[in-house]
């Protein structure tokens, strides 16, 4: 009868493994469907300022024109849940453990429609000197680069991770998982590097 017990035990183990694999497949599908929801949007206020100095020779400053404006960058960050695989999910009864991909910048925009010049502080025209449209474009591009270079210090990763955890905990508890543990493969913020060429300012 021992061989029957061994066979029965083997059949039960195969059945349990198949059920667990089926459960993981179901969870993967549900998580991937929620991919569009695992995003967070941010608005960054940025003061844009610049000066243009007119000199006689190289040591005598004749005048200095100033420019100041307000702008906004729109940032969307998220976790690409479509990358989730069955190996990233561990199920033990009603306990589930997930490892998710890192947070990445999904979209970055710096719309000109948000630019507003401060006409009180700005002094774009001075003696034999003025700030041109090309100068203003240079100031705005410098401001955009400054925002991009500081994205990882703006709390985007922590905020997006917390939002994603909340979303997936609600989803998984609706699938009858009592214990939900979520981690990320990295706390690094993934950013597509964009090199902005800066045209020379008019003299």
Secondary structure by P-SEA (a helix, b strand, c coil): caaaaaaaaaaaaaaaaaaaaaaaaaaaaaaaaaccccbbbbbbbbbbbbbbbbbcccccccbbbbbbbcbbbbbbbbccccccccccccccccbbbbbbccccccccccccccccccccccccccccccccaaaaaaaaaaaaaaaaaaccccaaaaaaaaaaaaaaaaaaaaacccbbbbbbcccbbbbcbbbbbbccccc
